[in-house]
């Protein structure tokens, strides 16, 4: 079994775009730099989407221009269309993310087209990105349930994951968008997907609305999945459940992996300090229980 796990850090993109307060550009640069120095090698930093709809991502091109480039660091960005792809390529990203869902209701609400049209739109984008040597990540949302259409069948998830792979995606990120999954619903979904897509090309992206995200990692790890999406300090809310937590905190993931003897190459003290720092910068509580505990312990040790 491969014991090396890769975290795909979502905080600078998926996290910040769901935060009510804007983080100034210099602090976004510092956040990415801090994450890199914590040992994270894959960081999604930008989204070339409508600034009117997602004002937190309005300066994505400027951010990428300001970021130092480190050997071994892969910077990613979400792109919705040809215009977004051109902007991402011009900004020098190393990976793009294409976003669709398993349910018609969510896809229509989120990107304004149905599932089939979204896949048709993605085909030329994936082809063009690969022609430029850019890796392509396919995001598949609502893999457990949809806020509009209800429960998602595992077979549906598997079919769409296979189609994204056929379109040219290097890997597929499976998102429990509203965070309603439990290990009992996640396991059959993963079994269906892994019948169509190799485990090495599958990532999991669990939201923590009902406090199950960390538990949901276990069936994924047991099945050989070694790509995990997470967000420092649990940045990002859940727009479909006001007041609920959104992304799974990266600190919790690293602590779990260390307890299981799985290597991810991330310094937990450094990551926890970064989570505390960005939480203060945003004027919000630190969403990571692991981070809060480690920072409190560090403060106590300084006092004593």
VOPAGU-2260 file (C-alpha; in pm, 1 decimal, decimal comma):
REM VOPAGU-2260
SITE   aa  ch    i         X         Y         Z
SITE  UNK   A    0       0,0       0,0       0,0
SITE  UNK   A    1     121,1     350,8     -81,9
SITE  UNK   A    2     164,4     532,6     249,7
SITE  UNK   A    3     236,6     874,2      96,6
SITE  UNK   A    4     -67,5    1102,8     101,6
SITE  UNK   A    5     -87,5    1431,6     -89,0
SITE  UNK   A    6    -294,9    1717,2      45,0
SITE  UNK   A    7    -439,3    1956,1    -211,9
SITE  UNK   A    8    -473,1    2280,1     -18,1
SITE  UNK   A    9    -799,8    2460,5     -95,1
SITE  UNK   A   10    -778,8    2750,1     150,6
SITE  UNK   A   11    -657,7    3026,3     -82,8
SITE  UNK   A   12    -932,5    2950,1    -336,8
SITE  UNK   A   13   -1229,1    2745,3    -217,0
SITE  UNK   A   14   -1178,9    2867,8     137,6
SITE  UNK   A   15   -1139,6    3239,9      78,9
SITE  UNK   A   16   -1410,8    3261,9    -186,7
SITE  UNK   A   17   -1666,5    3156,8      74,5
SITE  UNK   A   18   -1539,6    3392,8     344,8
SITE  UNK   A   19   -1740,5    3715,8     390,2
SITE  UNK   A   20   -1428,9    3933,6     429,8
SITE  UNK   A   21   -1178,0    4001,2     153,3
SITE  UNK   A   22    -815,1    3918,8     225,8
SITE  UNK   A   23    -589,1    4185,3      71,1
SITE  UNK   A   24    -354,1    4072,4    -204,8
SITE  UNK   A   25     -29,2    4098,3      -0,8
SITE  UNK   A   26    -182,3    3877,2     268,5
SITE  UNK   A   27    -300,6    3625,1       9,4
SITE  UNK   A   28      56,6    3605,4    -120,5
SITE  UNK   A   29     180,8    3557,4     235,2
SITE  UNK   A   30     -79,8    3286,3     297,2
SITE  UNK   A   31      36,4    3083,3      -2,9
SITE  UNK   A   32     399,7    3128,9      96,7
SITE  UNK   A   33     327,8    3015,2     452,8
SITE  UNK   A   34     143,8    2708,2     323,3
SITE  UNK   A   35     435,9    2620,6      95,2
SITE  UNK   A   36     684,0    2655,2     381,0
SITE  UNK   A   37     461,7    2423,1     587,5
SITE  UNK   A   38     529,2    2151,8     330,3
SITE  UNK   A   39     222,5    2175,2     106,8
SITE  UNK   A   40     317,4    2124,1    -258,5
SITE  UNK   A   41     -20,9    2153,5    -427,7
SITE  UNK   A   42    -216,8    2470,5    -360,2
SITE  UNK   A   43    -522,8    2597,2    -547,0
SITE  UNK   A   44    -486,5    2972,9    -530,3
SITE  UNK   A   45    -722,4    3135,6    -779,0
SITE  UNK   A   46   -1044,7    3122,9    -977,1
SITE  UNK   A   47   -1085,0    3297,4   -1312,1
SITE  UNK   A   48   -1456,2    3351,8   -1267,3
SITE  UNK   A   49   -1686,7    3653,7   -1268,8
SITE  UNK   A   50   -1558,1    3914,9   -1026,4
SITE  UNK   A   51   -1918,2    4023,8    -976,5
SITE  UNK   A   52   -2019,6    3677,1    -857,4
SITE  UNK   A   53   -1700,3    3597,7    -665,3
SITE  UNK   A   54   -1536,9    3927,2    -560,3
SITE  UNK   A   55   -1285,8    3743,8    -338,1
SITE  UNK   A   56   -1117,9    3607,9    -654,5
SITE  UNK   A   57   -1119,2    3932,7    -853,6
SITE  UNK   A   58    -740,7    3976,9    -840,5
SITE  UNK   A   59    -645,7    3620,8    -936,4
SITE  UNK   A   60    -414,0    3728,0   -1219,0
SITE  UNK   A   61    -237,8    3978,3    -993,8
SITE  UNK   A   62    -196,5    3714,2    -724,9
SITE  UNK   A   63     -31,6    3468,3    -962,6
SITE  UNK   A   64     195,8    3742,7   -1093,3
SITE  UNK   A   65     303,9    3826,6    -737,3
SITE  UNK   A   66     362,8    3471,1    -616,1
SITE  UNK   A   67     719,7    3337,7    -610,9
SITE  UNK   A   68     759,9    3015,6    -808,1
SITE  UNK   A   69     916,8    2729,6    -615,5
SITE  UNK   A   70    1048,1    2404,0    -757,8
SITE  UNK   A   71     807,2    2130,7    -657,5
SITE  UNK   A   72     511,9    2363,6    -596,4
SITE  UNK   A   73     207,2    2325,6    -821,2
SITE  UNK   A   74     -27,3    2625,2    -830,6
SITE  UNK   A   75    -381,8    2562,4    -950,4
SITE  UNK   A   76    -679,6    2771,9   -1054,9
SITE  UNK   A   77   -1045,0    2708,1   -1127,1
SITE  UNK   A   78   -1162,4    2798,7   -1478,1
SITE  UNK   A   79   -1525,0    2798,7   -1599,0
SITE  UNK   A   80   -1487,1    2873,2   -1970,3
SITE  UNK   A   81   -1252,3    2957,6   -2258,3
SITE  UNK   A   82   -1200,2    3313,9   -2137,8
SITE  UNK   A   83   -1103,3    3186,2   -1793,3
SITE  UNK   A   84    -865,0    2932,5   -1945,6
SITE  UNK   A   85    -688,3    3199,5   -2151,2
SITE  UNK   A   86    -644,8    3413,6   -1840,3
SITE  UNK   A   87    -516,0    3116,1   -1638,9
SITE  UNK   A   88    -265,0    3021,3   -1908,4
SITE  UNK   A   89    -143,9    3380,3   -1933,7
SITE  UNK   A   90    -100,5    3387,7   -1554,7
SITE  UNK   A   91     120,1    3077,5   -1562,4
SITE  UNK   A   92     -81,3    2824,0   -1365,4
SITE  UNK   A   93      40,3    2464,1   -1358,5
SITE  UNK   A   94    -303,6    2308,4   -1314,7
SITE  UNK   A   95    -660,4    2403,4   -1394,4
SITE  UNK   A   96    -979,4    2283,7   -1232,9
SITE  UNK   A   97   -1299,7    2219,5   -1426,0
SITE  UNK   A   98   -1617,1    2214,6   -1218,8
SITE  UNK   A   99   -1939,6    2020,9   -1269,3
SITE  UNK   A  100   -2178,7    1821,8   -1051,7
SITE  UNK   A  101   -2379,8    1502,5   -1043,3
SITE  UNK   A  102   -2712,9    1685,5   -1020,9
SITE  UNK   A  103   -2890,0    1907,1   -1271,0
SITE  UNK   A  104   -3022,6    2142,1   -1003,6
SITE  UNK   A  105   -2682,4    2225,3    -858,2
SITE  UNK   A  106   -2510,2    2256,7   -1196,1
SITE  UNK   A  107   -2775,6    2495,4   -1324,3
SITE  UNK   A  108   -2762,4    2706,0   -1007,8
SITE  UNK   A  109   -2383,3    2713,7    -993,3
SITE  UNK   A  110   -2266,8    2755,1   -1352,7
SITE  UNK   A  111   -2590,1    2823,6   -1541,0
SITE  UNK   A  112   -2593,9    2511,5   -1760,6
SITE  UNK   A  113   -2694,3    2147,7   -1721,2
SITE  UNK   A  114   -2456,2    1859,4   -1663,9
SITE  UNK   A  115   -2436,5    1752,2   -2030,0
SITE  UNK   A  116   -2367,9    2104,6   -2148,2
SITE  UNK   A  117   -2099,7    2148,5   -1883,2
SITE  UNK   A  118   -1920,9    1835,4   -2005,8
SITE  UNK   A  119   -1944,7    1952,8   -2366,9
SITE  UNK   A  120   -1796,3    2286,8   -2261,9
SITE  UNK   A  121   -1510,5    2117,7   -2076,8
SITE  UNK   A  122   -1390,4    1895,8   -2361,1
SITE  UNK   A  123   -1212,0    2170,4   -2561,3
SITE  UNK   A  124   -1083,6    2334,1   -2240,6
SITE  UNK   A  125    -921,0    2010,8   -2125,2
SITE  UNK   A  126    -772,8    1951,4   -2467,6
SITE  UNK   A  127    -629,0    2303,0   -2490,4
SITE  UNK   A  128    -485,8    2289,5   -2139,1
SITE  UNK   A  129    -313,8    1959,4   -2205,2
SITE  UNK   A  130    -176,4    2095,8   -2531,8
SITE  UNK   A  131       2,1    2358,5   -2319,5
SITE  UNK   A  132     131,1    2096,2   -2077,6
SITE  UNK   A  133    -113,0    2201,5   -1803,5
SITE  UNK   A  134    -264,3    1934,0   -1580,6
SITE  UNK   A  135    -642,7    1915,1   -1560,3
SITE  UNK   A  136    -843,1    1843,6   -1248,2
SITE  UNK   A  137   -1211,4    1754,7   -1273,7
SITE  UNK   A  138   -1431,3    1857,3    -982,1
SITE  UNK   A  139   -1747,0    1652,2    -940,8
SITE  UNK   A  140   -1980,0    1799,7    -678,9
SITE  UNK   A  141   -2290,6    1667,2    -500,3
SITE  UNK   A  142   -2155,0    1311,5    -496,2
SITE  UNK   A  143   -2366,7    1221,7    -192,0
SITE  UNK   A  144   -2664,7    1454,7    -220,3
SITE  UNK   A  145   -2779,0    1781,3    -377,6
SITE  UNK   A  146   -2955,7    2070,8    -200,5
SITE  UNK   A  147   -3202,8    2081,7    -492,3
SITE  UNK   A  148   -3232,7    1725,9    -624,9
SITE  UNK   A  149   -3182,7    1510,8    -315,4
SITE  UNK   A  150   -2982,2    1186,9    -288,4
SITE  UNK   A  151   -2724,9    1104,9    -558,7
SITE  UNK   A  152   -2695,5     743,9    -674,6
SITE  UNK   A  153   -2340,7     598,9    -658,7
SITE  UNK   A  154   -2377,7     469,9   -1014,7
SITE  UNK   A  155   -2438,9     825,1   -1135,5
SITE  UNK   A  156   -2118,9     944,9    -966,2
SITE  UNK   A  157   -1917,9     661,2   -1121,6
SITE  UNK   A  158   -2050,8     728,9   -1470,7
SITE  UNK   A  159   -1970,5    1099,7   -1457,3
SITE  UNK   A  160   -1626,7    1041,3   -1302,9
SITE  UNK   A  161   -1544,1     807,0   -1591,8
SITE  UNK   A  162   -1660,1    1064,7   -1843,9
SITE  UNK   A  163   -1441,5    1334,4   -1688,9
SITE  UNK   A  164   -1147,9    1097,4   -1711,9
SITE  UNK   A  165   -1228,5    1032,6   -2078,0
SITE  UNK   A  166   -1238,8    1408,8   -2140,7
SITE  UNK   A  167    -873,5    1429,6   -2039,0
SITE  UNK   A  168    -880,3    1505,1   -1667,1
SITE  UNK   A  169    -571,5    1377,3   -1486,8
SITE  UNK   A  170    -769,1    1324,2   -1167,4
SITE  UNK   A  171   -1122,7    1352,7   -1035,3
SITE  UNK   A  172   -1205,0    1526,9    -707,6
SITE  UNK   A  173   -1525,3    1391,5    -550,7
SITE  UNK   A  174   -1705,5    1658,7    -351,4
SITE  UNK   A  175   -1963,6    1611,7     -77,3
SITE  UNK   A  176   -2076,7    1968,2    -136,5
SITE  UNK   A  177   -2327,0    2000,0     147,7
SITE  UNK   A  178   -2138,3    1777,0     389,3
SITE  UNK   A  179   -2417,6    1527,8     454,8
SITE  UNK   A  180   -2215,2    1212,7     390,5
SITE  UNK   A  181   -2123,1     952,7     650,1
SITE  UNK   A  182   -1885,3     657,1     608,6
SITE  UNK   A  183   -2194,6     447,2     540,6
SITE  UNK   A  184   -2291,6     655,2     234,6
SITE  UNK   A  185   -1937,8     742,3     124,6
SITE  UNK   A  186   -1814,4     382,1     103,7
SITE  UNK   A  187   -2062,4     259,1    -163,8
SITE  UNK   A  188   -2007,5     578,2    -365,0
SITE  UNK   A  189   -1631,1     522,3    -361,5
SITE  UNK   A  190   -1671,7     155,1    -452,0
SITE  UNK   A  191   -1876,4     253,4    -756,2
SITE  UNK   A  192   -1625,4     517,3    -867,7
SITE  UNK   A  193   -1325,5     290,8    -817,1
SITE  UNK   A  194   -1488,3      40,5   -1049,9
SITE  UNK   A  195   -1440,3     301,3   -1325,1
SITE  UNK   A  196   -1145,2     519,5   -1219,4
SITE  UNK   A  197    -808,6     406,0   -1072,6
SITE  UNK   A  198    -759,9     501,3    -706,5
SITE  UNK   A  199    -447,4     698,6    -799,3
SITE  UNK   A  200    -662,3     938,8   -1002,1
SITE  UNK   A  201    -929,0     994,9    -736,7
SITE  UNK   A  202    -931,0    1271,8    -476,1
SITE  UNK   A  203   -1185,4    1330,5    -202,2
SITE  UNK   A  204   -1324,7    1668,9    -101,0
SITE  UNK   A  205   -1541,8    1641,8     208,7
SITE  UNK   A  206   -1723,7    1932,8     368,7
SITE  UNK   A  207   -1778,6    1923,1     743,0
SITE  UNK   A  208   -2132,1    2058,3     777,7
SITE  UNK   A  209   -2242,1    1769,6    1000,7
SITE  UNK   A  210   -1899,6    1697,1    1152,1
SITE  UNK   A  211   -1843,3    1382,1     945,6
SITE  UNK   A  212   -1568,2    1492,6     706,8
SITE  UNK   A  213   -1276,6    1344,7     900,0
SITE  UNK   A  214   -1460,6    1015,3     951,8
SITE  UNK   A  215   -1534,8    1004,5     579,9
SITE  UNK   A  216   -1162,0    1001,4     503,9
SITE  UNK   A  217   -1125,2     656,0     655,0
SITE  UNK   A  218   -1315,1     459,7     386,1
SITE  UNK   A  219   -1123,5     660,3     123,6
SITE  UNK   A  220    -785,3     577,9     278,3
SITE  UNK   A  221    -884,5     213,8     325,1
SITE  UNK   A  222    -954,5     194,8     -50,5
SITE  UNK   A  223    -612,7     329,5    -146,1
SITE  UNK   A  224    -711,1     690,0    -221,2
SITE  UNK   A  225    -415,5     913,9    -143,3
SITE  UNK   A  226    -531,4    1258,4    -260,8
SITE  UNK   A  227    -719,6    1470,6      -7,4
SITE  UNK   A  228    -859,5    1820,6     -53,7
SITE  UNK   A  229    -862,2    2033,5     261,5
SITE  UNK   A  230    -846,5    2393,9     376,6
SITE  UNK   A  231    -619,3    2549,8     637,1
SITE  UNK   A  232    -813,5    2659,4     948,4
SITE  UNK   A  233   -1125,8    2515,7     786,1
SITE  UNK   A  234   -1158,8    2832,1     577,0
SITE  UNK   A  235   -1484,5    2862,7     387,3
SITE  UNK   A  236   -1842,8    2831,2     499,5
SITE  UNK   A  237   -2120,9    2621,0     354,2
SITE  UNK   A  238   -2349,6    2846,3     144,7
SITE  UNK   A  239   -2628,8    2586,8     156,9
SITE  UNK   A  240   -2631,6    2561,1     536,5
SITE  UNK   A  241   -2595,4    2909,5     690,3
SITE  UNK   A  242   -2374,5    2910,8     996,0
SITE  UNK   A  243   -2239,1    2562,3     926,6
SITE  UNK   A  244   -1875,0    2481,7     874,3
SITE  UNK   A  245   -1754,0    2418,4     523,3
SITE  UNK   A  246   -1418,4    2273,4     426,5
SITE  UNK   A  247   -1238,7    2007,5     626,3
SITE  UNK   A  248    -946,0    2170,3     808,2
SITE  UNK   A  249    -602,1    2070,6     680,6
SITE  UNK   A  250    -469,7    2056,8    1036,5
SITE  UNK   A  251    -722,8    1785,8    1125,3
SITE  UNK   A  252    -621,1    1583,9     819,5
SITE  UNK   A  253    -248,6    1599,7     899,4
SITE  UNK   A  254    -310,1    1502,6    1263,0
SITE  UNK   A  255    -520,2    1203,0    1151,9
SITE  UNK   A  256    -262,4    1092,4     896,0
SITE  UNK   A  257      18,6    1112,3    1150,4
SITE  UNK   A  258    -186,1     899,5    1387,0
SITE  UNK   A  259    -231,1     639,3    1113,9
SITE  UNK   A  260     138,8     638,2    1026,5
SITE  UNK   A  261      77,4     790,8     683,3
SITE  UNK   A  262     327,3    1044,2     551,7
SITE  UNK   A  263     213,1    1370,5     389,9
SITE  UNK   A  264     529,2    1578,9     425,8
SITE  UNK   A  265     355,6    1862,8     612,6
SITE  UNK   A  266     480,1    2026,5     933,4
SITE  UNK   A  267     177,9    2033,4    1162,4
SITE  UNK   A  268     312,9    2307,2    1397,6
SITE  UNK   A  269     386,7    2532,5    1098,6
SITE  UNK   A  270      46,9    2462,4     943,1
SITE  UNK   A  271    -131,8    2530,0    1273,5
SITE  UNK   A  272      52,0    2861,7    1309,4
SITE  UNK   A  273     -54,0    2954,9     955,8
SITE  UNK   A  274    -415,3    2871,3    1034,7
SITE  UNK   A  275    -403,8    3089,6    1346,3
SITE  UNK   A  276    -244,0    3373,3    1149,3
SITE  UNK   A  277    -497,3    3373,1     863,1
SITE  UNK   A  278    -789,7    3343,2    1104,4
SITE  UNK   A  279    -673,0    3659,5    1281,8
SITE  UNK   A  280    -622,8    3834,6     948,6
SITE  UNK   A  281    -983,0    3754,6     853,0
SITE  UNK   A  282   -1121,4    3843,4    1195,0
SITE  UNK   A  283   -1281,1    3502,1    1236,5
SITE  UNK   A  284   -1243,7    3213,3    1480,6
SITE  UNK   A  285    -996,9    2943,8    1384,0
SITE  UNK   A  286   -1208,9    2664,3    1236,4
SITE  UNK   A  287    -955,7    2391,4    1316,7
SITE  UNK   A  288    -986,1    2220,9    1654,2
SITE  UNK   A  289    -641,8    2067,4    1606,1
SITE  UNK   A  290    -498,9    2407,6    1521,4
SITE  UNK   A  291    -657,4    2571,9    1823,9
SITE  UNK   A  292    -530,1    2298,2    2055,5
SITE  UNK   A  293    -174,3    2312,5    1921,9
SITE  UNK   A  294    -157,6    2692,6    1936,6
SITE  UNK   A  295    -296,8    2696,6    2290,6
SITE  UNK   A  296     -39,1    2436,8    2392,3
SITE  UNK   A  297     241,4    2639,9    2232,8
SITE  UNK   A  298     128,1    2953,4    2419,7
SITE  UNK   A  299     114,5    2763,6    2747,5
SITE  UNK   A  300     464,7    2628,5    2697,1
SITE  UNK   A  301     594,2    2981,3    2637,7
SITE  UNK   A  302     428,9    3103,2    2960,7
SITE  UNK   A  303     561,3    2814,9    3168,7
